[in-house]
Amino acid sequence: MDKSVKHFVRRILAINLLLLALLLAVVIAAARHVYNSARIQALDQARVRQTLLAEQTAHGAGGFYDSILSDLNLLKSDDEEVTDLPDLPEPSPEARPLPTFALVRQALGALLVRQLEGRARLFMVDERMQPRMLGIDDKPLKLQAASARNSTAATAPATAINTFEQHLAALYGDWLKGLKEPAISALALVDEREIKLIALPLITGVKFGAGARATMIQRRVGWLVAAVSARPVERNYLVGLGLHGVSGAFLVDENMRIMASSRHELVGTRLGEGGDPQLNQALADFAPENYSATKVLSQPFHVGALRFEPSMVSACPVKVLGNRWIVVMTSPLKDVDAVVTDLAGKALFWAIFVAVSMTAILVTTAAQLILSRMKMERLRHQSLQNEMRQARKIQLAWLPEKTKTTCGAALLDIATLNRPANHISGDFYNFFELPDGRTAVLIGDVTGHGMSAAFLMATTQLLLRNTLPQFCDPGRCLEDVNRQLTNQVFNGQFVTMQILVIDSQTGEVAISTAGHPNPMVSDGDSFKLVDLEPQLVAGVDSTTPYHTERFHLRPGSSLLLYTDGVIEAENSTGDRLRTEGLRKALNGQVKSAEDLLQNAVSAVNTFRRGEILRDDLTLVAIHLFAKAKASPQHGALPAAIKTLQTAQR
């Protein structure tokens, strides 16, 4: 493919690839923008939905504990007992009235136990840390109160009690003794149940005296206790959130310990210290906002031993009896991404459709442009090839094919070869007979290749052909041709050449050279270079003098003229044949100019081993035969010059 076509193809492909890359960049950017926008909107919607779920869950969990506390407050009414006994600083143990809770318990105990069933375990603990069940084996209220006033010991009757309540009373005894107002205990594991206690101190009051001297003495007589398990909270408020895409919901107390969870195995796990750093950072960020916020955790995290995928985490505060708890809720981002991916997939489909369509248009356009250019270049190349073939025919017409001249009893044999590196050669040769009977032989090399070199070659050859017969001297001819070439403009080109005038009768050779390689002459068994004075190339300086030098060619000797394309032939390793390599490859004993020419061509071809010629190749072989004797039958054999033109090989 022509270099201009290759350049055009590369340029078209580069432009189309650039446009395609720009198109893909725009499509990708648009698809990415659509995806990001859709994801932001989906996250905002999920954030609002999850925040609402967290608030509702927090409200429900808080209401759960508040309802239990409200039920307990029904049993916490303080009664007054009025007596006409004299004022005492402190009543004796025997004079203490029956605790008020005993009266209340008979009326409401059984009802509240049934009401809290499934939510809490309700019982009482007296000052001796003995748990008592409500509404079991009690006497009628009035009878019990009357018997208490007349007795010396105010003790409640014994009631059946479960070991579960006894365990709780023993476990939380110190905590109960320190209570002065309703409170909720820390989480504890009791009989494989995660339990929190809601406890209310029971206070009874006794009024001594009357009027202004009456004194009210209050005394704690026990605690009303509700044992609350994590299970009801989980069942009623947390586990069902899984239907709304929530992967984890936790009720966390003021100590950052999970007191209820949709994943029950996490109950009792403490968040914060030693936990997942990503979750800890989110909780720390929630704290300034009173744990009412939503964050996105883009990496997997752990809660206890459970691993959670990247999620959206929401927190909402819960206030119960002055305690600040929080509801923490997580939902996986993959659910949000699934919605976004579906939308983005549709957008990507159309983006790919647009990209493929535009790619097809660009490829089709590029292919049409390339095919049109290649077709045009092919036609132009064919036209150029035709023109080059015509130019080569014209150039060959300038080169002599044969000549006949009478040179006494001697024969001058000439064989030539001209092989261009391109279609048109910048080398030239010629030989013709001068008016004085001598034979002129010309060889030259024009710098460059192609049409410009061919035009300069034709001009130089025409000047030589017209000038040499006028002077019959190589040096004077070369000076005149150099002057005429210098006066013309050939874009810095120049010519190397040699002019030989051979007298076949005497063997004298007159030669003048203008920067051309020295010819080789045989001395019997080998060839040697003709020693000539170097001269400047022609077409550079119009005042350059050129001298004529002379030497003799013995009968039976040969002379080889060549251009630099012969000695600069390269092999596959980049080495050149050079003058010495050519000289050593030639055999001094030849029978004709054709033999010498074939030896020289064989030497070049053997050396380059199939490598292409990088310069024009031109050879002129001259052989001087010995004098011939006349034949008695046919008379004297006329002298003749045999001219042999070897076609391009």
DAPE-V848326 format. One record per residue. N is the residue number from 1. D_FIRST is the distance of its C-alpha to the first C-alpha in Angstrom with 1 decimal. Layout:
# DAPE-V848326
n: <N,N>
d_first: <D_FIRST,D_FIRST>
This chain:
# DAPE-V848326
n: <1,2,3,4,5,6,7,8,9,10,11,12,13,14,15,16,17,18,19,20,21,22,23,24,25,26,27,28,29,30,31,32,33,34,35,36,37,38,39,40,41,42,43,44,45,46,47,48,49,50,51,52,53,54,55,56,57,58,59,60,61,62,63,64,65,66,67,68,69,70,71,72,73,74,75,76,77,78,79,80,81,82,83,84,85,86,87,88,89,90,91,92,93,94,95,96,97,98,99,100,101,102,103,104,105,106,107,108,109,110,111,112,113,114,115,116,117,118,119,120,121,122,123,124,125,126,127,128,129,130,131,132,133,134,135,136,137,138,139,140,141,142,143,144,145,146,147,148,149,150,151,152,153,154,155,156,157,158,159,160,161,162,163,164,165,166,167,168,169,170,171,172,173,174,175,176,177,178,179,180,181,182,183,184,185,186,187,188,189,190,191,192,193,194,195,196,197,198,199,200,201,202,203,204,205,206,207,208,209,210,211,212,213,214,215,216,217,218,219,220,221,222,223,224,225,226,227,228,229,230,231,232,233,234,235,236,237,238,239,240,241,242,243,244,245,246,247,248,249,250,251,252,253,254,255,256,257,258,259,260,261,262,263,264,265,266,267,268,269,270,271,272,273,274,275,276,277,278,279,280,281,282,283,284,285,286,287,288,289,290,291,292,293,294,295,296,297,298,299,300,301,302,303,304,305,306,307,308,309,310,311,312,313,314,315,316,317,318,319,320,321,322,323,324,325,326,327,328,329,330,331,332,333,334,335,336,337,338,339,340,341,342,343,344,345,346,347,348,349,350,351,352,353,354,355,356,357,358,359,360,361,362,363,364,365,366,367,368,369,370,371,372,373,374,375,376,377,378,379,380,381,382,383,384,385,386,387,388,389,390,391,392,393,394,395,396,397,398,399,400,401,402,403,404,405,406,407,408,409,410,411,412,413,414,415,416,417,418,419,420,421,422,423,424,425,426,427,428,429,430,431,432,433,434,435,436,437,438,439,440,441,442,443,444,445,446,447,448,449,450,451,452,453,454,455,456,457,458,459,460,461,462,463,464,465,466,467,468,469,470,471,472,473,474,475,476,477,478,479,480,481,482,483,484,485,486,487,488,489,490,491,492,493,494,495,496,497,498,499,500,501,502,503,504,505,506,507,508,509,510,511,512,513,514,515,516,517,518,519,520,521,522,523,524,525,526,527,528,529,530,531,532,533,534,535,536,537,538,539,540,541,542,543,544,545,546,547,548,549,550,551,552,553,554,555,556,557,558,559,560,561,562,563,564,565,566,567,568,569,570,571,572,573,574,575,576,577,578,579,580,581,582,583,584,585,586,587,588,589,590,591,592,593,594,595,596,597,598,599,600,601,602,603,604,605,606,607,608,609,610,611,612,613,614,615,616,617,618,619,620,621,622,623,624,625,626,627,628,629,630,631,632,633,634,635,636,637,638,639,640,641,642,643,644,645,646,647,648,649>
d_first: <0.0,3.8,6.5,8.4,6.6,6.5,10.0,11.0,10.3,12.2,14.8,15.4,15.7,17.9,20.1,20.5,21.3,23.7,25.3,25.6,27.1,29.4,30.4,31.1,33.1,35.1,35.7,36.7,38.9,40.5,41.1,42.5,44.7,46.0,46.7,48.5,50.5,51.5,52.4,54.5,56.3,56.9,58.2,60.5,61.8,62.3,64.0,66.4,67.2,67.7,69.8,72.0,72.3,73.2,75.8,77.3,77.4,79.0,81.5,82.4,82.7,84.9,86.9,87.4,89.2,90.9,92.4,93.8,95.2,96.8,98.4,99.8,101.3,103.4,105.4,105.7,108.7,111.3,114.9,118.1,121.2,124.4,127.6,130.9,131.1,131.9,129.1,127.7,125.2,123.5,124.5,125.4,123.2,126.0,125.9,122.1,121.4,119.3,115.5,114.3,111.2,113.5,114.7,111.2,109.8,112.3,111.2,107.4,106.3,105.8,104.0,101.5,100.8,99.8,97.9,95.8,95.3,91.6,90.8,93.2,96.2,99.2,102.2,104.5,105.3,108.8,109.8,110.4,106.7,107.7,105.4,107.2,105.8,106.5,108.9,110.3,114.0,115.3,118.8,119.4,118.7,122.3,124.0,121.7,122.2,126.1,126.3,124.1,126.6,129.5,127.8,127.8,124.2,121.3,118.9,116.6,116.9,114.5,111.5,109.1,105.9,102.7,101.4,98.2,100.1,102.0,98.8,97.5,100.8,100.8,97.1,97.4,101.0,100.4,98.0,100.5,103.3,101.3,100.6,102.4,100.3,97.9,94.8,92.0,91.7,88.7,86.9,88.5,88.0,91.2,91.4,87.6,87.7,86.1,89.0,89.8,93.4,94.5,98.0,100.7,103.8,107.0,109.7,113.2,115.8,119.6,121.9,125.2,128.0,128.4,128.1,127.0,127.5,125.2,122.4,119.2,117.8,114.3,113.4,110.2,111.1,107.7,104.1,102.6,99.4,96.4,94.0,90.6,87.9,84.2,83.8,85.2,82.9,79.9,80.8,81.7,79.1,76.2,75.3,74.7,72.0,69.6,69.5,68.0,65.1,67.1,66.3,69.2,72.3,74.8,78.2,78.5,81.9,82.8,82.2,78.5,79.6,78.4,81.5,79.8,76.4,74.4,73.5,77.1,76.2,75.3,78.8,80.3,76.9,77.0,74.1,73.3,74.4,72.2,70.2,66.6,65.4,63.3,66.2,68.6,66.6,66.6,70.4,70.8,68.8,71.0,74.3,74.3,73.9,76.7,74.3,73.3,69.5,66.3,63.4,60.2,59.8,56.1,56.6,58.8,62.4,65.6,69.1,71.3,69.7,67.7,64.0,62.8,59.3,58.0,60.5,62.1,65.6,68.4,71.9,75.1,78.5,81.7,85.1,88.1,91.4,89.8,87.1,83.5,81.3,77.8,75.9,72.3,69.9,66.3,63.7,60.3,57.3,55.4,57.6,56.4,52.8,53.1,54.0,51.3,48.7,49.5,49.1,46.0,44.5,44.8,43.3,40.5,39.9,39.4,37.4,35.0,35.1,34.1,31.4,29.9,30.2,28.5,25.8,25.2,25.2,22.8,20.4,20.8,20.4,17.2,15.8,17.0,15.5,12.0,12.4,14.0,11.4,8.6,11.5,12.4,9.2,9.2,12.8,12.5,10.2,12.9,15.5,14.4,14.2,17.7,18.9,17.8,19.6,22.6,22.6,22.6,25.4,27.3,26.8,28.1,31.0,32.0,32.3,35.6,35.9,39.6,42.8,46.5,49.2,52.7,53.2,56.7,56.9,53.6,50.1,47.0,43.9,40.4,37.0,33.6,30.0,27.0,23.5,20.9,18.2,16.0,17.0,19.9,22.3,24.5,27.1,30.0,33.2,36.2,39.7,42.6,46.4,48.3,51.5,53.7,52.3,50.1,46.4,43.8,40.6,37.8,34.6,32.4,29.2,27.7,26.0,22.2,19.8,18.5,20.6,23.0,23.9,24.4,26.7,28.7,28.9,30.3,32.8,34.0,34.5,36.4,38.6,39.4,40.2,42.6,44.1,44.9,47.4,49.3,50.0,49.6,49.1,45.8,46.7,48.0,45.0,42.6,44.5,44.4,40.7,40.0,42.1,40.3,36.8,38.1,39.4,35.9,33.2,29.9,28.5,30.0,28.8,31.3,32.0,33.5,35.5,38.5,41.1,43.4,46.5,47.9,51.5,51.5,55.3,55.9,52.5,52.4,48.9,48.6,45.4,44.0,40.8,38.8,37.0,35.7,36.0,39.4,39.8,41.2,44.4,46.0,49.5,50.4,48.8,46.0,44.0,44.6,43.1,44.9,46.5,45.5,46.0,42.8,42.0,39.7,36.5,36.8,35.9,37.0,40.9,42.8,46.0,44.7,47.1,45.8,48.3,48.8,49.4,50.9,51.1,52.2,50.3,52.7,52.8,50.6,48.4,44.7,42.5,38.7,36.6,33.1,30.5,29.3,26.1,28.5,30.4,27.4,25.4,24.6,25.0,23.4,25.9,25.1,28.4,28.7,30.7,32.8,35.7,38.1,35.8,35.3,39.0,40.1,37.8,39.4,42.6,45.2,46.8,44.7,46.0,43.6,40.7,38.4,39.6,38.9,35.4,34.6,36.1,33.9,30.6,31.7,32.4,29.0,27.2,29.7,29.1,25.3,25.2,21.7,20.1,17.7,19.5,19.0,21.4,22.7,25.4,28.6,32.0,35.3,38.1,41.7,44.7,48.3,50.4,54.1,56.6,57.4,61.0,62.3,62.9,66.6,65.7,62.9,64.0,61.9,58.2,56.5,54.2,50.5,47.2,44.6,41.1,38.2,34.6,32.1,28.8,25.5,25.5>
